[in-house]
Amino acid sequence: MHDVSQTSLLSEGVILLGFALVFVLLFRKLGLGATLGYLLAGALVGPQVLGLAGDAEGKISIAELGITLLLFVVGLELNPARLWRMRRDILGLGLMQVAACGLVVSAIIAIFAHFSIPAALALGLPLALSSTAQVLPMLQSSGRLRTPFGERAFAILLFQDLSIIPLITIIAALSRNPADAGGPAGWLLAIYTVIAIAGLIAAGRFVIRPLFRLIGNLGEREMFVVAALFTVVGSAVVMEWLGLSTALGAFVAGVMLADSPYRHELEADVEPFRSILLGLFFLAVGMQLDLGAIADRPLFVVSMALALIAAKTSIIMGIGLAFRMEWRNALALGLLLSQGGEFGFVLFTQAQNALLIAPEAASIFGAIVTLSMATTPFLMAATRRIREAPPARDQVREKPHAEGANAIVVGYGRFGQTVAQMMIANDIPVTLIDNDIEMIDVASQFGAKVYFGDGTRLDLLRQAGANEAKLILFCIDGNQLNAEMLEGVHEAFPDATLYVRAFDRRTVFHLRGAPVKHVVREVLESAVKMARFALEDLGINLEEIDRTEDMYRARDKERMKRQIETGDLHAARDQIFTRPGQSLE
């Protein structure tokens, strides 16, 4: 006999994945973002519409690990040098935006919706946060992520992500739940927090980094994934054991590894789990939405969503003007960040567990967040002419910063070191990737930052910034590459020009048909150089040496072309110089 519970679990899994696939693809196509697709799919399969899946509470308890992983990835993004450069925007713009929007929206909820002050704060403060999952792809697709405008939007989103921890703490402090009231005092929690953070940082330096180094030396990628998940979950469990936020533990774990050589490998390994579990979280939230309560008060949902958008747009625009932004950019920033965000659902759940709001209120304000997110693409499209007035003749258009990698060098051995150093000498930002732990350690002794990972993996290249890179240079042994793999890199990152190091002619032949601009034969250039020195020492004049080199290169190029066309290494044998007196013509 079949196990009924197992069959039910498999059936629900197929249904949830199928609906999620259809709606996320549809919403992505419409430019509305994946989050809305997951929420609508969850609402449809939930008990209030089609009734195809149940136990949303159980699914949310598992899927909350996706939030933990998201905080870990946020921590990994906090490169100290970049944070220091953006400190004014993060602490200035970000802090003012979260505080002003949170308090104003809380006041609107308290006055017009007649909620108590604690409940209004538990609802209004989360609504100050915008949707990172929606805004960042919009900035990236418009090419503005690395511009001054994009950096300011990113700074605000980053502060919002960081503010999740204090917001969770505020909701816990306001809690009416007797179970929470029986917890440790606030001053004791503060001490626990400091001790836990210090302990995690020490563990990261003396335990986790050596562990990753050992795994890297062994070449066990599967164990790297296991170690990454162990780091995240272990940090969260430590915090949970102390009665603190599990998200804080994951965030600290990410920060302590942000400047390590394993950052991009960790991001690439954790990303699939984060995406799947975060998707499951939003599916479960959609299943929990009380559609009856929303249907009973549609006017309230629409009017509150409009009030949220208007309040956030006005406040953010005003803050932007105070920071001397041009008014069109300030308006664009306000509209771009006017929606509620995915963390609102997390904080509403926290507020519901703290007995600050009823489940119906969580559903209604979840619908308000959803509606506000749906309006953003349309608002940006409708106001394009106002926001993007053509520049005057003497006005310089906004250009991207050289933040991140303009070039990615895969392989930091004898060949890659020369390539990278010549580009760095011309102030070109370069990201270095290698999977040799000993090489990475030696490079760090000379001040070079090399990230650990397999640079032929598309997910790792994407985490390393290949979407914004102008060049990707494969300086590894050409036998590790093939035309199919390079075709995949070209399709994934069409704006990046590909260069490949090939050891010899056979390697070039092996890579025939690959979409690369230059294949550089390692032995060719050094051999030509030695031949020139030898001819010069034999008394041949420089003009004749140059002519000989040009003729040799032309014949070699023709021979290589014929070999690739015919697929035969023996083709064009007549182009080889084999005896003295052979014509150079």
N, C-alpha and C positions, 0 to 999 in steps of 0.2 A: 504493500500500500504506500501511496505517496504521503509524505508529511504535509498536512494541510497548511500549517503555519509557514513552512518553507516555501510551498507553492504560492501562498499569498504574498510572502515577501518578494519572491521573484516577479510575480505578476505586477505588484505595485512598483517595483523597480523599473520594469519595462514601461509601464504607463507614465511614471514620472519623467523618465529620461526621454520618452517619445514626445510628450507634451512640451517639455523644456526645450528640446531640440527645435521643434517647429516654431514655437513662439519667440525664442531667443534669436533664431535666424531671421524671422520676420521683423522683429523690433530693431535688430541691428541694421537690416536693410532700410528701414524707415528712419534710421538715425536716432532712435529713441533709447538705445542702450539696453544691455542685457538684463539689468535689474528689473525693469518693468516687465520684460518677457517672463522671467521666473515668477514674479508675483502674480501675473495674470494666469499663467499655467497652473500655479498652485491653487488659485481661487477656483478655477474650473474643475480640477480633479478632486477638490476638497468635498467634504460632506454636505455643503450647502448648495452645490450645483449638481455635478454629475455623480458624486459619491463614489468615485473609483479608488480613492485612497484615504486612509485614516491615520490615527495616532500621530497627529502633527506635533504634540508635545514630546513624544519619544524621539521623533526625527529631529526636532530642534535641539534636544539635549546632546545629540551626536553632532549635529551640524554646527553647533557653537564652536567646535574645534576650528572651523573655517575662519571665524572671527579671530581666534587666537593666532592662526597662521598668517592672517592678514596683518595683524599687529607686528608679527615677527618680520614680515617683508618690509613693512614701513620702517622698522628699526634698521634693517639692512641698508636702506636707502640713505641713512643719515651719515653721509660722509662728512667728517669733521671740517675739512677745508671748505666744502660747499656751504655747510651750515654757518660757518663763521662769516663768509662773504655775504650771505643772505640774512644775517642776524637782524638787521634793522627792519626788513620787511616781515620776517617771521614774528618777531616780538612786538613790532609796532602795528603793522597792518593786521596781522593775525589776531593778536590779543584784543585790539580795539573792535575788530569785526565780531568775534565770538561773544565778547562781553556786551557790546551795544545791541547786537541783534538778539541775543538770548534774553536780555532784560526787557527790551521793547516788546518782543513777541510774547514773553511771559505776562507782561502787563496787559496786552491785548486779550490774551486768553482769560486772565483773571477778571477783567472789566466786562468784556462782552459775552464770555461763555460762562461766567459766574462759577469758576473753579476756585478752590481755596488757594492760598499763596503757595504752600508746599506742592500741591498738585500742578498749579500753573508753572512753577519753576521746573518740575519734573517733565513737563511737556514742552515748555518754551525753550529751555536751554538746549535740548537735543535738536530742536528745529533750527537753531543757529548754524548747525553743521550742514554743509553742502555735500553733494554726491561726488566723491572722488572717482568712483567707477564710471560716472557719466562725463564729468568735466575733462579729465585727462585725455581720453580718446578724442574728444572734440578739439582740444588744443592741438593734439598730435596730427589729426587729419587736416587741420587748417594750416599746419606748418608754423604755428606760433608758440609752441612749447618752449623753445629756447630763446625767444625774444624777451625783451624787458617786460612786456605785458604778460607773457606766459609765465615768466619767473615770479611775478607778483601774485598771479593766480595760484601758482604752485606753492608759494610761501604761505598763503592763507590756508590752502588745503592741508599743508603739512602741519600748521599749528592746530587746525581743527582735529587732525588725526591724533596729535599729541594731547589735545584737551579731553579726549575720551576718558582718559584715566581719572583726572580730577572730577569730571562730570559723574562718573560712576561712584566716586567717593562722596560727592555731594548728595546724590540720590540715596546712598547708604546712610548718610548722616540724617537725612529727612525721614528715613524709614519708619513706618508705623507697625511693622511686622514684629511681634514679640520675640521671634527667633533671632532677628537682627539686634533687638534691644539687649538680648542676653549676651551679646558678643563683647569683646574687649573694649576698653575705653579708647577714645580717639587718640590720646597721647601715646598709649601703648601701641596702637596700630601704626603711628608714625615711626616709633622706634623699630617695630618689626619691619616696616618698609625699608628703612635705611639699612638695617642688618641684612635683609634679604637681597637688596640691590648690591651691596658690597660683596656678599657671598657669591652671587651670580657672576659678578665681574671677576672675582678671584677664580671661580670654577672655570670660567671661559678662558682665562689666561693659562692656568696650570693644568687643566684637565681636558677641556673641549678642543682647544687648538692642537695640543699634542696628539689627541685622538684622531682628528682629521688628518694630521700629518702622517700618522701611521697608516691610516686607510688609504691615503693617496699613494704612499710608497708601495702598498700591496696591490694597487690597481683594482680594488674591488668597488665598482661603482654602486652596486646594490647596497653594500654596507654603508656607503656614503649617504644614500637616501635614508637608511635606517637610523644612522647617527644624527642626521639633520632632524628627523621627526622626534628622536629621543631628546634632543636638545630643547626643542620647542615644548614638547609635552612635559618633560622633566622640569623645566623652568616654571611652567604653569602649575604643576602639581605642588612644587615648593611653596608658591604663593597661596594656593588653595589651602594647604596645610596650615599656613600662618593666618588664614582668614582674610587674605588680601585678594586683589584682583588678579585672576589668571592672565588677563590680557596684559597687565603690567609686566608679569614675568616673561611672557613671550616677547614683549617689546624690548625689555632689557637684554634678553638673549640676542635679539637682532642687532641692537646697538653694539654689544660687545664683540660681535663678529663683523661689523660693517667695514672695518678697516683691515680685515684679514684677507689673505690671498684666496680664501675659499668663498668669498661673497657671491660671485656670479654663479658658481657651481651650486651653492645652496639655494639661490633664487630659482635656478632652473629646476632643481630637484623638488623643491617645495611647491612650486607654482601649480602643477596638476592637482595636487591634493587640496590646495587652497581654493582653486577654481571650482572643483567638484563640491567640496563641502560648503563653500559660500553659496553656490547655486542651490544646494539642498536646503540651506538656511532660509533663503528667500522663497523657495517653494513651500516650506513649512509655514512661513509667515503668511503667505498667500492663502494657504489652507485654513489658517486660524482667523483670517479676517471675518468679522461678523457682518456679512453682507446685508442681513436684515436690519441691523442697527444703522448701517450706512444708508440703506434705502429709506429708512424712516426719517432721515435728516439730510437729504441731498443738498438743500439750500445752504445748510450750515457748512457742509464739507466744501462746497464750491466757494462760498464767501470767505471761509477761513483760509483756503488755499490762495485766493486772490490777495487777501490781507497779508499773508506770509510773503508772497512774491513782491508785493508793493513795498512792504516794510524793509525787506532785505535789500532790494534793489536801491531804494533811497538811501539807506544807511551806508551800504558799501560804496555807492557813488560818492556820497559826502566824504567818507574816509579817504577815498582815492583822490578827491580834489584837495583835501587837506595835506596829502602827501605829494602835491604838485603834479598829479597826473593830468593830461589833457582831457577835457570834459568828455570827448567821444570815447576815449579809452576807459575813463571812469564809469561811464554808462555801460559800456560793454562788460566791464568787470562785474558790475552790479547784476546785470541780467544773467551773466554766465553762472554766477554763484547764488542765484535767487531761490533755487529749489531746496527742499529738504533732502537729506541724504540717507544712505543705507544704514548708517549707525543710529539713526533715529529709531529704527525698529528694535535694535539691540537695547537701547536705553529705555524705550517704552516697556519692553519686557522686564527690565530691571525695576522700573517704577511700579509695574503691576505686581511683581513679586514682593516689593516693599509695601504693598497695600496703599500706595499713594493715589493710584487711579484704578478704575474698574476695567475689566476686560473689554467692555463696550467702548470705553474711551480710547483704549489702545488701538482698537480696530478703526475707529473713526479717524484718529490722528494718523494712523498708518495709511488710510485712504487719502488724507490730505497731503502727506509726503508723496505718495504715488502720483496724485494729480499734478502736484507742483513739478515733479520730475518730468512728466509728460509734456509740460508746457515749454520747457527750456529750448529745445530745438526750434520750435515754432517762433518763440520770441526772438531768438537770434536771427532767424531767417527774415522775420517781418521788419526788424530794425536795422538790417544790413546797410541800407542806403544812408540812414542817419549816422550810424556808427563809423562807417568807412568812407567818409568824404575823401575825394581825390586830393592828394597832397599838392601844395603849391609848387611852382617850378623850382624854387630854391630850397624846397623842403626835402630832406633825406628820408627815404622810407625806412621803416623799422626793419632791422636785420637781425637774424639770429646771433646769439652769442656763440663763442667757440667753447661752450660748455660741453663736457662729455667728449667722446672720442670722435675726432674727424677721421681717424684711421684706427683700424684694429689690426694688430700684428699677431698672427697665430704662430707660435713657436719662437722662443727666445734663446735659441742656440747660437752657434757661431755666425750663422747667416742672418737670423732675425735681429741680433744685437746691432749689427752694422746698419741694417735698414731702419730700425727704430731710432737709433741715435742720430742719424742724419736728418730724420724728420723732426725729432725733438729739438735739434739744433736750429731748426727754422721755425720754432714756436708752434709747431703743429701738435695739438693734443692727440695722444696715442694711448690706447688701451692694449696692454700686453697680456697674452694668454699662453700658458704652457701647462703640460701635465706631468712635468718632471719636478718632484718636490725638492730634490737636491739643488737643481738649477734655480728654483725660486728662492731657496734659502741663500744661495751664493749671490744672486742678483740683489737681494735685500741688503746684503752687506755693503754693496756699492751704491745704495740709495735708489735702486730701480724697483718699482711696484709692479710685480707680475702676479696675475690672478691664476689660480689653479683651475683646470678644467680641460675638457676635450673640445677644442675649437672647431671641430668639424660638425658639432651638434647645433642644429638650428635654434633650439631653445636657449642654449647657453650664449650663442652669438646675439640673440635678441636681448637677453638680459644684460649683455655687455654693451649694448647701445648700437647694434648694427642697423636699426631702423633710421638712425640719424647719421651714420658713418658715410663718408664720401669714398673711402677706400677700405677694402679688406684684403690684407696681404698674407697669403699662406706661405710661411717660411719654414714649414716642416718638410720632412722627407716626402717627395712627391708620390712615393709608393703608398702613402696613407690616403691619397686622394684618388678620385675617379671622376669621369665626366658627368656621371649621373648625380653624384653628390654636389658638384659645383653648379650643375643646372638647378638643383634645389635651392642652393644659396642665392643664386641669381634671381630666381622667381620670388623668394621670400624677401629679398632686399634689392629691388631693382635699381635703386638710386646709388648703390655702392658699386664702384668699379673693382673688379677682382684681379689680383695679381698672384701668380703661383711660382714658387721655386721648384725647379725640376733639376734633379741631379745630373742627368745626361740625356742623350738622344732617345733612348728607350723610354724614359719617363715621359718625354714630350709626346712620343708616339702613343703611349698609353692614355694620355689625356686628350687625344684628338677629339674635336667637336665640342670641347668644353667652352662655355661662354665667358672666357677670360680675355682681358685686354693684352696682357703680356705674360708669357711663360719664359722665365729667366733660367737658362741652363747654367748651373753652378760651375761645371767644369769648363765650359766654353770660354768665359771671360778670363779666367785665370790662365788657361792654356794660351789664349791669344796674347795675353800680357807677357808671358814667359817667352813666346816666340818672338815678339817685338824686341825684347831685351837681347835675345840671342842674335838676331839679325843685325841689330845695332852694334854689338860687340864684334861681329864679323866684318864691319866696315860698310854695310849697306846703308845708303843715304836714306834720310827720313821720308823723302817723297816716294821712293820706291817701296819702303816698308808700308806706308799708308796705302799705296796702290795695291800691294799684295794683300793687305788686310781687307780692303774693300772687295777685291775679287773673291777672296776666300769666303767672306760673309755672304756675298751674293750667291755663290755656288752652294754654300751650305743651306741658305734659305730656300733655294730652288729644289735642292735634294729633299729637304724636309717637307716641302709642299707636295712633291710627287709621292713621297712615302705615305703621307697622310691620305692623299687622294686614292692611292691604290691599295692601301692597307698592307704594303709589302716593304719590309725594312731593307730589302736588296734593290729597291727601285733607284734609278738615277745614279748608278755606280760610276757612270762616265764623268760625274761632277767631282769625283775624288782625285786629289793629286797623289799619284802613286810612284812617280819616277822623275828624276831630274830632267830638265829640258822640256817638260810637258807645257804646252802653251797656256799662258794666263788669259788668253782672249776668249 
